[in-house]
Amino acid sequence: MSKRYNLVVVGLGIMGRRMIQYMLPHDRFSVMGAWDPSAESVATAKSEFPDMKIWDSAEAMIASAETELVYIACPPAFHKHYADLAMDAGKPVYCEKPLGISVPESEAMVRRLEETSTPNVVNFSQASLEGVEIIEAAMKSGEMGKIVGAELVMHFSQWPRDWQADADWLRFRDQGGYTREVTSHYLYVTERFLGRAKLLWSKPTYQADPKLCETHVHAMLDCGGVPVSYSGAVGGVGPDRIEGTFYGTKKSYRLSTFYVLEETTGGAWELAMELPEDPRAISVPRQIDNVARWMDGTAHTMPSAADALSVQKLVEGILAD
């Protein structure tokens, strides 16, 4: 019988509660409790998970002898602090991205993770998606032919989106913005497919209030000779557009809104896989399965903090004035 790991959660916002929702019924993890400094967030969590333990302090929760994995889901400004607590306690780290709010801070976090030999992974949601695995396999097998380019396109009628209202930090320039929150997932996938990217140039446009995040972005990157374009925008009515397209000489793939995979060999785009009624109900358990394989020490595709740092450097380069 496979080992069941004891997990604790730092942060009870959207991501923390979502992870708890899917961790509770999973057969490889036991949620030993959670902590958040916000009384409002704690109250919401108690209403959703009445039997879950709420710890009095993050320090005590992380240091508990029962704790085997620390999931960090608080805002990025505090990731390093709780990762340091986990490292102090000798506990593996499972962290949301980005690692921190500055490249030097994240570099320091990665450096200490390496110095302490602390096992670590970062929760890029596309790490375990079936669509990503299909594209990756097609690239490796030669089914796509030569990869000649990629383009990332983002458009949101408003940012943050309505369902992100509780995460107010997403609208600010220091921690938020859609390039950090959404495009970073597609940058991770691009580097996973094509290798480390080099930023050639970028042009971000910001709001009049210097505290607020980007509205428009245009950038060009290079992945080992493969050109990658990125464009993003906020404003105007219409559905959100979240796309990563990877062009091959024999076949191309487009991954939209994280889950919708389409393909073409020259004609119209066609669905490349069946889309479940609730994609998240499939994707999050797949991610948790992947985390379990990492904890087991077996083959997995979860990105490391070093992978996340590479993405963060690209993001911060793209957003630099």
N, C-alpha and C positions, 0 to 999 in steps of 0.2 A: 504493500500500500504506500502511495506517495506521501511524503512528509507534508504536513500542514504548517504554514509559517504564520507567526504572530505579527501583525501589522498595526502600527499606530499612525494617526493622521494629524498633521500640523496644518490647521486652516480649515474652516468650515464654510467657505464661500461656495461658489458654483462648482468648481472643480473638486474640492474636497468632498462635498456631499454626493457628487456624481460618482466618484470613485467608491465611496462607502456603499452606495446603492448596489453597485455591481460586485463589490468585494464580499458583502455579507452572505450572498448565496453561493459564492464560489467555493469549490471543494479543496482548494490549495491554500487558502488564507483564512485567518481568524482576525477580525477587527477587535483589537484589545482596548480601543478607546480613541478619543480625539481631544484636541484642545484648540481654543481660539480666544483671543483677548476680547472679542466683541460679544457682549451679552446678547445682542440681537441675533448674531449668527448662531450662537449656542442655543438660543430659544428655538430658532428655525430647525436646527439639527435635532433637538430633542423631540420636536413635533413629528419629524420624519422618521427618526430612529429612536423610539422611546426606551429601548432596552440597551442602547449603547452607552458605555461609560464616558462621562466627560471629566477629564482630569483637571485638577486645580492648577497645575503648572506644566509647561512643556518640558522643563528640565526633568521633573520627576517621571513623566511619561516616557521620555526618551531613554532615561537611565535605568528604567525598570528591568530587572533580570529577565522578565518574560518577553520583552520587546526584541524582535528579531529583524525588523525592517521598518525604517522611518520614511513615510511618504510626506513630502513637503509640498503643500498646496497653497501656501500663503502668498501675498503679493511679492514680486521679485525683490523688492528692497530688503526683504528679510530672509531670503533663501540662504545666504551664506551663514547667517547667524545660527539658524537651526541645523544646517549641515555641519557647522563646527561642533554643535552640541552632540550630534550623532557621531561624529568622528571621535570626540572626547570619550564617548561611551562605547566606542568600538562597534557601532551598528552600521550596516549597509544603508546607503542613501538612494532613495527613489524620488527624484525631484521634478517639479514642473519647470518649464522653460519660460523666459531666459534664466540663466543661472544667477544673474545679478543685474544691477542697473548701470553698470559700467564695465568695460572690457577689463581694466586692471583688477577690479573686484572679482570678476569671474575667473581671471587668470590665477588669482591668489587661491580661489576655491579649488580649481583644478589641481594646482600645484600641491595643495595640502592633501587632497584626496589621493594623489599619487604618492606623496611622502609617507602617508599613513597606511598605504595599501588598502584603502577603504573601497570595497565593492560599490559601484555606482551605475545607475542608469537614469535617463531623462525621458520624460513622458511626451515625446513627440507621437501624437496619436496615429500618424500614418506608418509608424514602424511595423505594425502588424496587420495592415490592411491587405485583403486579398487582391485588390486592384494593383497595389504597389508590387506585390509578389508576381503578378502576371506580367507587368511591364518589365520587371527585373529579369525574369526568366526569358522573355522574348529578346531582350538585349543580349543576354549571355549566350543564347542558342544561335544567334545570327538571324532569327526570324524577322527582325526589323531591318536587317541590312546594316549599312553604315549609319551611325547617328550623326546627323548633320546640323542639328540645332534644337533649341528648346525655348519656349516662351511662357512666362508667368504673368497672368492678368488678374487683377483684383478690382472690383467696383462695389461700393456699398452706398446705398441711398443715404444712410446716416451712420455715424460712428461715435460712440459705441452703439451697437444694435440694441433694440428694446430689451431683449432677454439678458443683456449684460448690464442692466441698470444698477444692479447691486455692486458691480465692480467699477466704481467711479474712477479709479486710478487709470483705467484704460483710455481715458480721454486726454491724459496729460502727456507732455513730451518726455518727461524724465523716465517714465516706466511704460507708458502705453503706446497706442497707435496700432493700426492694422498691420503694418509691416512687421512689427515685433510679434503681434499676437497671431496673425494668420499666415502671412507670407513666409514666416520662418519655417513653418511646417513644409512648405513646398521647396524652400531652399535646402532643408534637410534631405528631402527626397532627391533633389537634383544632385547634391553631393554624393548621396548613396549610389545613384545610378552612374554618375559621370566622373566622380573624384572631386577633390578639393577645387573650389572655385576661386578665381581671382577677379576682384572688382576692377573694371576698366574705367567706368565713370558713372556718376549719378547726379540727378537734379531733383531734390525734394522741394515741395512747396508747403509752407506752413501758414497757420492762421494768424490773424492780426495780433492776438494775444500770445506772447512768446511762451507762455506756460503750456499751451495746447499743442496737440500732436499734428502730424502731417495730414494734408488733404490730398495732394497729388505727388506721385513719384514716377520718375523714369530712370532706368539704369541699364547698363550692359555689363555682363560678366563673361568670363571665359573659363571653361572646364576642360583643360587638356586639349585645347584647340576647338572645342565645341562652343559656338556662341550661344549665350543665354540672355534673352531680353526680359525685362520686368517693367510693367506699367501698373500703376494703381491710382485710384481716384475715389473721392467721397462726394456725394451730392447728386441730386436729380432722382426722379422716381424710377422705379424698376427693380426687378429682383436682384439679389446679390449675385455677383459674378466672381467665382473663385476657381481659377483654372490653371492647370499645368499641362502643357502640350509638349510631347517629345517626338521629334520628327526623324524618321528613318527613311532610307532609300527604298525599302520594300514595304514597310508598314509603319504607321504612326499611331500613337495613343494620346488620348486626352483624358485627364482625370479632373472632374469637376466637383465642386462642393464636397471634396474629400472622398466621396463614395462612388460617384457615377463614372464608370469607365467606358470610354468609346474608342473605336478603332477605325482605321481606314487604310485601304491599299490603293487609294486614288479616287474612289467614289465618295458618296456621302458618308458622314459619320454614322456608325452603327454601334449599338450597345455591345460591349465585349463580355459582359457578365450580367447575370440576373441581379437586380437590386432588391434586397429584402424590404419588407414593409417598414421596418424600423431598423435602419442600418446601425444605429448606435448599440442596439441590443445584441448585435453580432460583433461589432468592432471592439467594444470595450472588453467583453469577455476574452476575445482573441488576444488583446493587449495583456490582459491579466495572465493568460496562459503563457505568453511570452516572458513576462516577468517571473513567473514560476520556474520556467526553464532556466532563466538566468540565475535564480537563487539555487537551483539544483546543480548549477555548474555544467549544464549541457548546452547544446547549440541553440542560439537564439539570435534575434535581429534587433534587440533593443539598443538604441544609441547610448554612448557613454557621455559623461560630462565633457570630455575632450571633443567629441563630435558636436555637442551643443555649443561649446566655445567657438568652434569654427564657424557655425551658423551665426552666432552672436556678433562675431567680428564682421561678417558680411553685412548683417543688418545695420550695425552702428556705422559702418562705412557708407552704406546707402543713405542713411538718415543724416549724415554729417553735412553741415552747410558748406 
